């Protein structure tokens, strides 16, 4: 929730009439302002992108689901070779 001391920047966006109409209906149903609905939409978009980035960072583990002990044993086997 934004408070009076949060840094705020005003911005202008262009929306097609269909989106404006749907947004007006959503705002009426939710009892929120258009600005609040747009802030929530931006928060949702950013959160989903962060999740995608985090999941892709761990992509290596999705391809090799072997037990960690098995992987370590395989790596250590190299040490035992002359």
Secondary structure, DSSP 4 states (H G I P E B T S, - for coil): ---TTS----------HHHHHHHHHHHHHHT--HHHHHHHHHHHHHHHHHHHHHHHHTHHHHH----HHHHHHHHHHHHH--
